[in-house]
Amino acid sequence: MIQFKNIAFLLLLLFGSFMLHAQNTMSPYSIFGPGEMLPKGFGRSIGMGNSGIALSSGSQLNNLNPASYAGIEKHHVVFEFGVEGKFSTFKSYDDKMSGFNGSLKYVAMGYRVTPWLSSSIGLSPYSTVGYKINTENSMEGSLLNYNSSFEGSGGITLAYWAHSVKLSDNLFFGVNTSFLFGPLTQQESIYQSDLGMNYISVQNDYMSSFYFDFGLQYAIKKGNTEYRLGLTYAPEQSLRSKHTYTLMDGNYSTLAYDEESPGHITIPQTTGLGVSVQNGENYLVALDYRTEKWKGLHYPTMSGNFVNAHNFSVGTEFRPWRQSVTNVFYKNWVYRFGLNYNSTFLKLRNNRINEYSVNFGFGFPLRERGSSLNVAFEAGSNGTTENNLVRERFLLLHVNFSLNELWFFQRKFE
């Protein structure tokens, strides 16, 4: 069984980056910057409104703070797999459309190396691009009109290797060494039937660079209740970018091609603060705040009016029937609920693009030690219809498997 899971995990790591590149957004706002920024968080945190900077667990991974991996139990190896499906409805002043997309969300593994050192490796999406915008334009100096279409695809994937150090019984420090990679592609098609004009231009920016972020957690336990503080920080960093431009006719024959010298795009400074209160296995409450300094940054694809982003989230986890004397099947189920408010880095036509969501979920224990199936639902709204902008309303289903194995453990027989 262990060997099968090892092989399955290696295959997921090998092919995961291709699966993560699958288009998993239809938002027109993904035309700006590096695309739609995707929230971190594995199954447990998603059910709690993506809160978890101050969370740590011996049986579930938490990628919101690299210091959290210090909680992995001795001899345990934890595997995390997540898939996601999203139904969205987009509405503007005079139009409406809807659609569904789904993808592999992440794959990760965490393990204890020594009594004071733990590690985790994994793949997850960092940003995603997926839009199609059609317009009709007038030709200057002519009564004729022409049609143009903008299509975007791609996204940035994050591959990480994290280390967490136990500095004392109460203090934990972690660092993520990540590699960000992936294409951001924008295709513009121009068509005019009367003149037989048909051109296609493709701009492609391929990102690839290392990225570092850090985390700290401090825990105090009083009786059966633990109080934990979490901090995360990532400095402003540059990603290496290779830009190409291709012009083609309607038969996709290349008319012009240009490859620029490698440039750079900037990833903003990010800071996070979280607090949590946990009473044994009865209940848990977590509160997070994150900020990203986007103001003044520019991107080769499309730079809007970028402003600093702010995110607030709160979540809870509880087991209402844990003390039940009857052995009912739902006795050990975990229930989760959360709220999330995200003031994004976009300000368009004097309107801040904000996102609101409510989350709830369940955790079902599996037969193996510490393993669980986690299901989370999220309903929310993003954007506005004011000033001819677009509002997205969405329903999201997230399914996560958190699997535990005992490794490096030698059984003793008498």
C-alpha positions in Angstrom: 0.0 0.0 0.0 2.8 2.4 0.9 4.7 1.6 -2.3 1.5 2.3 -4.4 1.0 5.7 -2.7 4.7 6.6 -3.3 4.4 5.8 -7.0 1.1 7.7 -7.3 2.6 10.8 -5.5 5.6 10.8 -7.8 3.4 10.6 -10.9 1.3 13.5 -9.6 4.4 15.6 -9.1 5.6 14.6 -12.6 2.4 15.5 -14.4 0.9 17.9 -11.9 2.4 21.0 -13.5 0.6 20.2 -16.8 -2.7 19.6 -15.0 -2.3 22.8 -13.0 -1.8 24.7 -16.2 -5.4 23.8 -17.3 -7.5 26.9 -17.6 -9.4 27.3 -14.4 -10.8 30.8 -14.7 -13.0 32.7 -17.1 -12.7 36.0 -15.4 -12.1 39.1 -17.7 -10.1 40.6 -14.8 -7.4 37.9 -15.4 -6.2 40.1 -18.3 -4.4 42.3 -15.8 -1.0 41.7 -14.3 0.0 38.1 -13.8 -3.6 37.0 -14.0 -6.1 36.1 -11.4 -4.2 35.5 -8.1 -5.2 32.2 -6.6 -5.5 31.9 -2.8 -3.3 29.5 -1.0 -4.7 26.9 1.4 -5.3 23.2 1.5 -8.6 21.4 2.4 -8.8 22.3 6.0 -8.2 26.0 5.5 -10.5 26.3 2.5 -13.4 25.2 4.6 -12.4 28.0 7.1 -12.5 30.9 4.7 -8.8 30.4 3.7 -7.6 31.3 7.2 -4.7 29.4 8.8 -1.6 31.5 9.2 -1.6 30.5 12.9 -2.6 26.9 12.4 -0.5 23.7 12.7 -1.5 20.1 12.7 0.2 16.7 13.0 -2.0 15.0 10.4 -2.8 17.8 7.8 -0.5 20.1 5.9 -0.9 23.9 5.9 0.9 25.9 3.2 -0.3 29.3 4.5 2.7 29.4 6.8 5.9 27.3 6.3 6.5 27.3 10.1 3.4 25.1 10.5 5.2 22.0 9.2 7.0 21.7 12.6 3.7 20.1 13.8 4.1 17.0 11.7 4.2 13.9 14.0 7.2 11.7 14.3 7.5 8.9 11.7 4.5 10.3 9.8 4.4 11.3 6.2 1.4 13.4 5.1 0.1 13.5 1.5 -2.3 16.2 0.4 -4.3 16.1 -2.9 -7.0 18.6 -3.9 -9.4 19.0 -6.8 -11.7 21.9 -7.5 -14.8 22.7 -9.6 -16.2 26.2 -10.0 -19.5 27.4 -11.6 -19.5 31.1 -12.4 -22.0 33.6 -13.7 -20.7 36.9 -15.2 -22.9 39.9 -15.5 -22.2 43.3 -17.0 -24.6 46.2 -17.7 -26.1 44.6 -20.8 -24.8 41.0 -21.0 -24.7 37.8 -19.0 -22.9 34.5 -19.4 -22.0 31.5 -17.3 -19.6 28.5 -17.3 -17.9 25.7 -15.4 -14.3 24.8 -15.0 -12.3 22.4 -12.8 -8.8 21.3 -12.2 -6.3 19.7 -9.9 -5.7 22.3 -7.2 -2.5 21.0 -5.5 -0.4 18.0 -4.6 1.9 18.0 -1.6 3.8 15.9 0.8 5.2 16.7 4.3 7.4 14.7 6.7 9.5 14.9 9.9 13.2 14.8 9.2 14.6 15.1 12.7 13.0 16.0 16.1 13.6 19.7 15.3 13.3 19.8 11.5 10.4 19.1 9.1 10.0 19.5 5.4 7.3 19.6 2.7 7.3 19.6 -1.1 4.5 20.3 -3.5 2.9 21.9 -6.5 0.1 24.5 -6.5 -1.2 27.2 -8.9 0.0 30.8 -8.2 -2.1 32.6 -10.8 -4.3 31.7 -13.8 -5.4 33.5 -17.0 -8.5 32.7 -19.0 -10.6 35.3 -20.8 -12.2 36.1 -24.2 -13.3 39.6 -25.0 -14.9 40.5 -28.3 -15.2 44.1 -29.6 -16.4 45.9 -32.7 -14.4 48.9 -33.8 -14.6 51.6 -36.5 -11.8 52.0 -39.0 -10.2 55.5 -38.9 -11.0 57.4 -42.0 -13.6 54.8 -43.2 -17.2 53.8 -42.7 -16.2 50.2 -42.3 -16.0 48.4 -39.0 -13.8 45.5 -38.0 -14.1 42.9 -35.2 -11.3 42.1 -32.8 -11.0 39.4 -30.2 -8.7 39.2 -27.2 -8.0 35.8 -25.7 -5.8 35.0 -22.7 -4.6 31.7 -21.4 -1.9 30.2 -19.2 -0.8 31.0 -15.6 2.0 30.6 -13.2 2.7 27.4 -11.2 4.5 27.3 -7.9 6.7 24.3 -7.0 7.9 24.6 -3.4 10.3 22.9 -0.9 9.7 24.1 2.6 11.7 23.6 5.8 10.4 24.2 9.3 12.7 24.4 12.4 11.6 24.0 16.0 13.5 26.7 17.8 12.0 25.9 21.2 9.0 24.2 22.6 6.9 27.3 21.7 8.7 28.9 18.8 8.8 27.7 15.1 10.4 29.2 12.0 9.9 28.2 8.4 11.1 29.1 4.9 9.7 28.2 1.5 12.1 27.9 -1.4 9.9 28.0 -4.5 10.2 28.0 -8.2 7.6 29.9 -10.2 7.1 29.1 -13.8 4.6 29.2 -16.6 3.3 31.2 -19.6 1.1 34.2 -19.8 -0.3 34.3 -23.4 -2.5 37.0 -25.0 -3.8 36.5 -28.5 -5.5 39.3 -30.5 -7.5 38.4 -33.7 -8.6 41.2 -36.1 -11.2 40.4 -38.9 -12.7 42.6 -41.6 -14.8 40.6 -44.2 -15.1 43.4 -46.8 -11.4 43.9 -47.1 -10.5 40.3 -46.5 -8.4 41.4 -43.6 -7.5 38.7 -41.0 -4.6 39.0 -38.7 -3.6 37.2 -35.5 -1.0 38.5 -33.0 0.3 36.5 -30.1 2.3 37.8 -27.2 3.8 35.3 -24.8 5.6 35.9 -21.6 7.2 32.8 -20.0 8.0 33.3 -16.3 10.7 31.3 -14.5 12.5 32.2 -11.3 13.1 31.3 -7.7 10.9 32.8 -5.0 11.4 32.9 -1.2 9.0 33.5 1.7 9.2 33.0 5.5 7.0 32.2 8.4 7.0 32.2 12.2 4.6 30.7 14.8 4.5 31.1 18.5 2.3 28.9 20.7 1.2 29.1 24.4 -0.8 26.3 26.0 -3.0 26.9 29.1 -4.8 23.9 30.3 -6.5 22.3 27.3 -6.5 25.5 25.3 -3.7 26.5 22.9 -3.1 30.1 21.7 -1.0 30.6 18.6 0.3 33.6 16.8 1.5 33.4 13.1 3.5 35.7 10.9 4.4 35.4 7.2 6.6 37.6 5.0 7.8 37.6 1.4 10.0 40.5 0.2 9.4 42.1 -3.2 11.1 39.8 -5.8 11.7 39.8 -9.5 10.7 37.0 -11.9 12.7 36.4 -15.1 10.5 36.8 -18.1 11.1 35.8 -21.7 8.8 37.8 -24.1 8.0 36.8 -27.7 5.7 38.4 -30.3 4.3 36.6 -33.4 2.1 38.1 -36.2 0.2 35.6 -38.4 -2.3 35.8 -41.2 -5.7 34.0 -41.2 -4.0 30.7 -42.2 -1.6 30.9 -39.3 1.4 31.6 -41.5 4.0 33.6 -39.7 4.4 37.2 -41.0 6.7 38.5 -38.3 8.4 37.1 -35.2 10.3 39.0 -32.5 12.0 37.7 -29.3 13.1 40.2 -26.8 16.0 39.9 -24.4 15.0 38.4 -21.1 13.3 40.9 -18.8 11.8 40.8 -15.3 8.4 41.3 -13.7 7.9 42.1 -10.0 6.1 40.1 -7.4 5.0 42.4 -4.6 6.0 42.3 -0.9 3.5 40.3 1.1 2.9 40.3 4.8 0.5 38.2 6.9 -0.7 38.0 10.5 -2.8 35.3 12.1 -4.1 34.3 15.5 -5.8 31.1 16.5 -7.4 29.6 19.7 -7.8 25.8 19.9 -9.5 23.9 22.7 -8.3 20.3 22.3 -10.3 18.6 19.6 -13.5 20.4 20.5 -13.2 23.7 18.6 -10.8 26.0 16.8 -11.1 29.7 15.8 -8.6 31.4 13.4 -8.3 35.0 12.2 -6.0 36.2 9.4 -5.0 39.4 7.7 -2.7 39.7 4.6 -1.5 42.7 2.6 0.3 42.9 -0.8 2.1 46.0 -2.1 1.0 46.2 -5.7 1.0 49.9 -6.1 3.4 51.2 -8.8 4.0 47.7 -10.3 3.8 47.3 -14.1 3.4 44.2 -16.3 4.2 43.5 -20.0 0.8 42.1 -20.8 -1.6 44.5 -19.3 -1.0 46.9 -16.4 -4.1 48.5 -14.9 -4.3 50.9 -12.0 -2.8 48.6 -9.4 -3.4 49.4 -5.7 -2.3 47.6 -2.5 -4.3 44.5 -1.8 -5.8 43.6 1.6 -7.4 40.3 2.7 -9.3 39.4 5.9 -10.5 35.9 6.8 -12.0 34.2 9.8 -12.9 30.6 10.3 -13.9 28.0 12.8 -13.7 24.2 13.2 -15.6 22.1 15.7 -16.8 18.6 16.6 -20.3 19.0 18.1 -20.9 15.3 18.8 -17.4 14.3 19.9 -18.6 13.7 23.6 -21.5 11.6 22.5 -21.8 8.3 24.5 -23.4 6.6 21.5 -21.1 5.3 18.7 -22.9 7.1 15.9 -21.1 7.2 12.5 -20.9 11.0 12.5 -19.4 11.3 16.0 -15.9 12.2 14.7 -17.0 14.4 11.8 -15.4 17.8 11.7 -17.4 20.9 10.7 -15.9 24.1 9.4 -17.2 27.6 8.6 -15.5 30.7 7.4 -15.8 34.2 5.9 -13.4 35.9 3.5 -13.1 39.5 2.2 -10.5 40.3 -0.5 -9.8 43.8 -1.6 -7.8 43.0 -4.8 -4.9 44.9 -6.5 -7.2 46.2 -9.2 -8.9 49.6 -9.3 -10.7 50.1 -12.7 -12.8 53.2 -13.7 -12.5 54.5 -10.1 -14.0 51.2 -8.8 -12.1 48.9 -6.4 -12.5 45.3 -7.4 -13.5 43.5 -4.2 -14.4 39.8 -3.5 -16.6 38.4 -0.8 -17.2 34.8 0.0 -18.7 32.4 2.6 -17.2 29.0 3.1 -18.3 25.8 4.9 -17.1 22.3 4.9 -16.8 18.9 6.5 -14.0 16.5 7.5 -14.6 12.8 7.4 -12.0 10.5 9.1 -10.8 7.6 7.0 -9.7 4.2 8.3 -6.0 4.9 8.3 -4.4 6.7 11.2 -5.0 10.5 10.9 -6.2 10.3 7.3 -9.3 12.3 6.3 -11.5 13.3 3.4 -12.3 17.0 3.4 -15.1 18.7 1.4 -15.6 22.4 1.3 -18.1 24.7 -0.5 -17.6 28.4 -1.3 -20.1 30.9 -2.5 -19.1 34.4 -3.4 -19.1 37.5 -5.5 -16.2 39.4 -7.3 -16.3 42.7 -9.0 -19.2 45.1 -9.8 -21.5 46.1 -12.7 -20.9 49.8 -12.1 -19.3 51.8 -14.9 -19.8 48.9 -17.3 -17.6 46.6 -15.4 -18.3 42.9 -14.7 -19.5 41.1 -11.6 -18.8 37.4 -11.1 -20.9 35.3 -8.8 -19.5 31.8 -8.2 -20.1 28.5 -6.4 -17.0 26.4 -5.7 -16.6 22.7 -4.6 -13.3 21.6 -3.2 -12.4 18.0 -2.4 -9.3 17.1 -0.5 -7.6 13.9 0.6 -5.2 14.2 3.5 -3.5 10.8 3.8 -1.1 9.7 6.6 1.5 7.0 6.5 4.0 5.6 9.0 7.5 5.7 7.5 11.0 4.9 9.0 9.2 3.0 11.7 10.5 -0.4 12.7 8.0 -2.7 14.5 9.3 -4.7 17.5 8.2 -8.2 18.2 8.8 -10.2 21.4 
